[in-house]
Each structure stands twice: as structure tokens, then as C-alpha cells.
């Protein structure tokens, strides 16, 4: 692989290499899970530039952190749509105070 004059590959190149390495895992997944896996990898791609400025992070840690940020944004959006304040848990079937301690 050519890194265009760089001695250290960019995070985007590292990320794509990680995704290729994980392709064996992806192939073992079922259809619905493959779609979820692809979605997670796309979430990681959305934060590649942020990961580039944090070179001290292990690349896999950066991938996981990127995915977590996107997952949290989705949770926040769902909470807002359901009018659930931050700090409250949504539970089904039980009538109780959902305030987190």
C-alpha cells in the first residue's frame, strides 16, 4: 500500500485497513447483522478527521469512540423525540420512578 510520501498512514487509510481486516467477521454475520455492521463502520468513517488529530489513540479505540459518539447522538435524538429528559431511563411495562440516582 502506498501512503503518498507519508511515513505514517493517515487515519482514513488505517480505518479502511481495519474495516478490511474485519471483513472476515462481517462475512460470518447474517444479513440484518451485516447491515448493522456496515452502519457502524460508516459511523466510524464520519469521525475520521477527529481521529486524525488524536494520534495518541489506538486506532481501534478511535473507531469505537467514533461509533459511541454517533450512537449517543442517536439516543439523544430519540430521547428528544419521546420527550424524555436526560438522566431518565425509559423502561417498558413497569410503573415506577425512572429517575437515575
BABAGU-588982 format. One line per 2 residues: their letters; for each residue y, x, z of N, C-alpha, C, CB. Coordinates in Angstrom, 2 decimals. Glycine has a CB too. Example, Ala and Ser with C-alpha at 12.3 -4.5 7.8 and 13.67 -1.06 7.14 Angstrom:
BEGIN
AS) -5.69,13.19,7.80,-4.50,12.30,7.80,-3.30,13.20,7.80,-4.47,11.31,9.05 | -2.25,12.85,7.08,-1.06,13.67,7.14,0.03,12.90,7.87,-0.60,14.08,5.72 $
This chain:
BEGIN
XX) -1.18,0.84,0.00,0.00,0.00,0.00,1.24,0.89,0.00,0.00,-0.96,1.22 | 2.25,0.52,-0.76,3.49,1.28,-0.86,4.55,0.64,0.03,3.98,1.35,-2.32 $
XX) 5.26,1.48,0.79,6.29,0.97,1.70,7.69,1.28,1.21,6.10,1.56,3.08 | 7.84,1.52,-0.08,9.15,1.70,-0.70,10.02,2.74,0.02,9.88,0.38,-0.75 $
XX) 9.48,3.94,0.21,10.25,5.03,0.78,10.33,5.02,2.29,11.60,5.00,0.24 | 9.77,4.05,2.93,9.80,3.97,4.39,8.59,4.69,4.97,9.83,2.50,4.87 $
XX) 8.78,5.29,6.12,7.64,5.89,6.81,6.98,4.86,7.71,8.06,7.12,7.62 | 7.73,3.83,8.08,7.21,2.75,8.91,7.36,1.46,8.10,7.97,2.66,10.30 $
XX) 6.28,0.70,7.98,6.38,-0.53,7.19,7.29,-1.55,7.88,4.99,-1.13,6.97 | 7.92,-2.41,7.09,8.74,-3.47,7.66,7.85,-4.46,8.37,9.59,-4.18,6.57 $
XX) 8.45,-5.24,9.25,7.65,-6.23,9.96,7.07,-7.25,9.00,8.49,-6.93,11.02 | 7.81,-7.60,7.96,7.28,-8.57,6.99,5.99,-8.05,6.35,8.33,-8.86,5.90 $
XX) 5.95,-6.76,6.04,4.73,-6.17,5.48,3.62,-6.18,6.52,5.01,-4.72,4.98 | 3.96,-5.81,7.76,2.96,-5.83,8.84,2.42,-7.24,9.05,3.57,-5.31,10.15 $
XX) 3.30,-8.22,9.02,2.89,-9.61,9.22,1.91,-10.04,8.13,4.11,-10.54,9.25 | 2.23,-9.73,6.90,1.32,-10.11,5.81,-0.01,-9.39,5.94,1.95,-9.81,4.45 $
XX) 0.01,-8.12,6.40,-1.24,-7.39,6.65,-2.06,-8.07,7.75,-0.95,-5.93,7.03 | -1.39,-8.52,8.81,-2.07,-9.22,9.91,-2.70,-10.51,9.38,-1.07,-9.54,11.06 $
XX) -1.96,-11.24,8.57,-2.47,-12.50,8.02,-3.69,-12.24,7.14,-1.37,-13.23,7.21 | -3.66,-11.16,6.37,-4.82,-10.81,5.55,-6.01,-10.47,6.45,-4.49,-9.61,4.62 $
XX) -5.76,-9.71,7.53,-6.84,-9.37,8.46,-7.44,-10.62,9.10,-6.32,-8.41,9.55 | -6.60,-11.63,9.34,-7.07,-12.86,9.96,-7.72,-13.82,8.97,-5.92,-13.55,10.65 $
XX) -7.74,-13.45,7.70,-8.30,-14.35,6.69,-9.79,-14.61,6.90,-8.08,-13.77,5.31 | -10.50,-13.66,7.49,-11.92,-13.87,7.80,-12.04,-15.01,8.82,-12.58,-12.57,8.35 $
XX) -11.19,-14.98,9.83,-11.16,-16.05,10.83,-10.81,-17.38,10.16,-10.14,-15.73,11.95 | -9.79,-17.35,9.28,-9.35,-18.57,8.61,-10.47,-19.18,7.79,-8.14,-18.27,7.71 $
XX) -11.22,-18.35,7.08,-12.32,-18.86,6.25,-13.39,-19.57,7.08,-12.96,-17.71,5.47 | -13.53,-19.20,8.33,-14.53,-19.82,9.20,-14.07,-21.17,9.75,-14.87,-18.90,10.34 $
XX) -12.81,-21.49,9.60,-12.26,-22.75,10.11,-12.60,-23.90,9.17,-10.75,-22.63,10.29 | -12.59,-25.10,9.73,-12.76,-26.32,8.93,-11.43,-26.69,8.29,-13.30,-27.50,9.80 $
XX) -11.46,-27.60,7.34,-10.28,-27.96,6.56,-9.03,-28.24,7.36,-10.58,-29.14,5.75 | -9.13,-29.15,8.33,-7.97,-29.52,9.16,-7.47,-28.31,9.95,-8.34,-30.67,10.12 $
XX) -8.40,-27.50,10.44,-8.02,-26.32,11.21,-7.39,-25.25,10.33,-9.23,-25.76,11.93 | -7.84,-25.16,9.07,-7.23,-24.21,8.14,-5.77,-24.56,7.91,-7.99,-24.20,6.79 $
XX) -5.50,-25.86,7.76,-4.12,-26.31,7.56,-3.28,-25.97,8.78,-4.08,-27.83,7.28 | -3.83,-26.16,9.98,-3.10,-25.83,11.22,-2.86,-24.32,11.30,-3.89,-26.32,12.47 $
XX) -3.87,-23.53,10.95,-3.73,-22.08,10.95,-2.62,-21.65,9.99,-5.07,-21.40,10.56 | -2.64,-22.20,8.78,-1.60,-21.87,7.79,-0.21,-22.23,8.31,-1.87,-22.58,6.46 $
XX) -0.12,-23.36,8.98,1.15,-23.78,9.56,1.64,-22.77,10.61,1.02,-25.17,10.18 | 0.71,-22.29,11.44,1.08,-21.30,12.45,1.56,-20.00,11.81,-0.12,-21.02,13.37 $
XX) 0.89,-19.57,10.76,1.31,-18.33,10.09,2.68,-18.50,9.44,0.26,-17.92,9.02 | 2.95,-19.70,8.92,4.27,-19.95,8.36,5.34,-19.94,9.45,4.30,-21.30,7.62 $
XX) 4.98,-20.40,10.64,5.92,-20.34,11.77,6.23,-18.89,12.10,5.34,-21.06,13.00 | 5.23,-18.04,12.06,5.45,-16.61,12.33,6.36,-16.02,11.26,4.11,-15.85,12.37 $
XX) 6.16,-16.40,10.01,7.00,-15.88,8.91,8.47,-16.26,9.10,6.50,-16.41,7.55 | 8.72,-17.43,9.69,10.10,-17.88,9.89,10.89,-16.95,10.81,10.12,-19.28,10.46 $
XX) 10.20,-16.16,11.63,10.87,-15.29,12.58,10.68,-13.81,12.29,10.38,-15.59,13.96 | 10.29,-13.49,11.07,10.05,-12.08,10.72,11.29,-11.23,10.91,9.57,-11.97,9.27 $
XX) 12.46,-11.76,10.57,13.68,-10.95,10.73,13.99,-10.70,12.20,14.87,-11.66,10.06 | 13.71,-11.65,13.08,13.91,-11.44,14.52,12.96,-10.37,15.03,13.69,-12.75,15.30 $
XX) 11.74,-10.38,14.53,10.75,-9.39,14.96,11.11,-7.99,14.47,9.35,-9.78,14.46 | 11.79,-7.91,13.34,12.19,-6.62,12.79,13.13,-5.89,13.73,12.85,-6.82,11.42 $
XX) 13.98,-6.62,14.44,14.95,-5.98,15.33,14.39,-5.73,16.72,16.20,-6.83,15.43 | 13.11,-6.02,16.92,12.45,-5.77,18.20,11.21,-4.90,17.96,12.05,-7.12,18.91 $
XX) 11.42,-3.66,17.48,10.28,-2.83,17.09,9.38,-2.42,18.26,10.77,-1.61,16.40 | 9.85,-2.57,19.49,9.03,-2.19,20.65,7.89,-3.18,20.88,9.90,-2.10,21.90 $
XX) 8.01,-4.38,20.32,6.95,-5.38,20.47,5.74,-5.01,19.63,7.47,-6.78,20.09 | 4.56,-5.21,20.18,3.34,-5.09,19.40,3.41,-6.17,18.31,2.05,-5.24,20.30 $
XX) 3.03,-5.86,17.09,3.14,-6.86,16.01,2.45,-8.19,16.32,2.57,-6.29,14.75 | 1.26,-8.15,16.94,0.59,-9.42,17.27,1.36,-10.18,18.34,-0.86,-9.15,17.74 $
XX) 1.93,-9.46,19.31,2.76,-10.13,20.32,3.95,-10.80,19.66,3.23,-9.11,21.39 | 4.54,-10.14,18.68,5.68,-10.71,17.96,5.25,-11.96,17.19,6.29,-9.66,17.01 $
XX) 4.06,-11.93,16.60,3.54,-13.10,15.88,3.38,-14.26,16.86,2.19,-12.78,15.19 | 2.73,-13.99,18.00,2.52,-15.06,18.98,3.85,-15.59,19.52,1.65,-14.54,20.14 $
XX) 4.79,-14.71,19.80,6.08,-15.15,20.30,6.81,-16.01,19.27,6.95,-13.93,20.68 | 6.75,-15.62,18.01,7.37,-16.41,16.95,6.77,-17.80,16.87,7.21,-15.71,15.60 $
XX) 5.44,-17.87,16.96,4.76,-19.17,16.92,5.16,-20.01,18.13,3.24,-18.98,16.88 | 5.22,-19.38,19.30,5.60,-20.12,20.52,7.01,-20.68,20.42,5.49,-19.21,21.74 $
XX) 7.93,-19.91,19.85,9.32,-20.40,19.70,9.32,-21.65,18.83,10.23,-19.29,19.07 | 8.60,-21.61,17.72,8.56,-22.78,16.83,7.86,-23.96,17.49,7.85,-22.42,15.52 $
XX) 6.79,-23.70,18.23,6.10,-24.78,18.95,7.03,-25.42,19.97,4.82,-24.25,19.64 | 7.80,-24.59,20.68,8.72,-25.12,21.67,9.80,-25.97,21.02,9.36,-23.98,22.47 $
XX) 10.29,-25.54,19.87,11.27,-26.34,19.14,10.69,-27.70,18.77,11.73,-25.61,17.88 | 9.42,-27.72,18.35,8.78,-29.00,18.01,8.64,-29.87,19.26,7.39,-28.75,17.38 $
XX) 8.25,-29.27,20.39,8.14,-30.03,21.63,9.50,-30.60,22.05,7.58,-29.15,22.76 | 10.53,-29.78,21.94,11.87,-30.24,22.30,12.29,-31.41,21.42,12.89,-29.10,22.17 $
XX) 11.97,-31.32,20.14,12.31,-32.40,19.20,11.56,-33.68,19.55,12.00,-31.97,17.76 | 10.29,-33.55,19.89,9.50,-34.73,20.29,10.02,-35.33,21.58,8.03,-34.36,20.44 $
XX) 10.36,-34.49,22.56,10.92,-34.99,23.82,12.21,-35.76,23.57,11.18,-33.82,24.80 | 13.04,-35.20,22.69,14.31,-35.86,22.38,14.06,-37.21,21.71,15.18,-34.96,21.47 $
XX) 13.11,-37.24,20.79,12.79,-38.49,20.09,12.24,-39.54,21.05,11.78,-38.23,18.97 | 11.53,-39.11,22.09,10.95,-40.03,23.07,11.87,-40.26,24.27,9.62,-39.50,23.55 $
XX) 13.03,-39.63,24.24,13.99,-39.70,25.35,13.38,-39.24,26.66,14.51,-41.12,25.49 | 12.64,-38.15,26.62,12.04,-37.57,27.82,12.86,-36.35,28.20,10.53,-37.18,27.59 $
XX) 13.50,-36.38,29.38,14.32,-35.24,29.78,13.48,-33.98,30.01,15.10,-35.57,31.05 | 14.11,-32.84,29.80,13.44,-31.57,30.08,13.04,-31.55,31.55,14.37,-30.35,29.74 $
XX) 11.89,-30.98,31.85,11.42,-30.92,33.23,10.49,-32.06,33.60,12.58,-30.92,34.15 | 10.33,-33.02,32.73,9.41,-34.13,32.98,8.19,-33.97,32.10,10.10,-35.50,32.72 $
XX) 7.05,-34.35,32.61,5.82,-34.30,31.84,5.51,-35.70,31.33,4.64,-33.75,32.69 | 4.97,-35.77,30.14,4.57,-37.04,29.56,3.07,-37.18,29.81,4.91,-37.13,28.02 $
XX) 2.70,-38.22,30.54,1.28,-38.49,30.83,0.97,-39.90,30.40,0.95,-38.29,32.34 | -0.22,-40.09,29.90,-0.59,-41.43,29.46,-1.54,-42.07,30.47,-1.24,-41.39,28.07 $
XX) -1.43,-43.37,30.64,-2.38,-44.14,31.43,-2.14,-44.17,32.93,-3.70,-43.61,31.21 | -1.30,-43.34,33.46,-1.09,-43.32,34.91,0.37,-43.66,35.21,-1.46,-41.94,35.51 $
XX) 0.55,-44.50,36.19,1.90,-44.82,36.66,2.20,-43.93,37.86,2.04,-46.34,37.04 | 3.02,-42.92,37.64,3.41,-42.05,38.74,4.67,-41.31,38.37,2.28,-41.07,39.10 $
XX) 5.28,-40.70,39.34,6.48,-39.92,39.11,6.07,-38.67,38.32,7.18,-39.54,40.46 | 6.64,-38.49,37.16,6.27,-37.35,36.30,7.18,-36.15,36.48,6.30,-37.77,34.85 $
XX) 8.04,-36.18,37.48,8.96,-35.07,37.68,8.18,-33.83,38.13,10.04,-35.42,38.72 | 8.47,-32.72,37.46,7.80,-31.46,37.80,8.47,-30.85,39.02,7.85,-30.47,36.60 $
X) 7.68,-30.28,39.91,8.22,-29.63,41.12,8.71,-28.25,40.81,7.18,-29.58,42.22 $
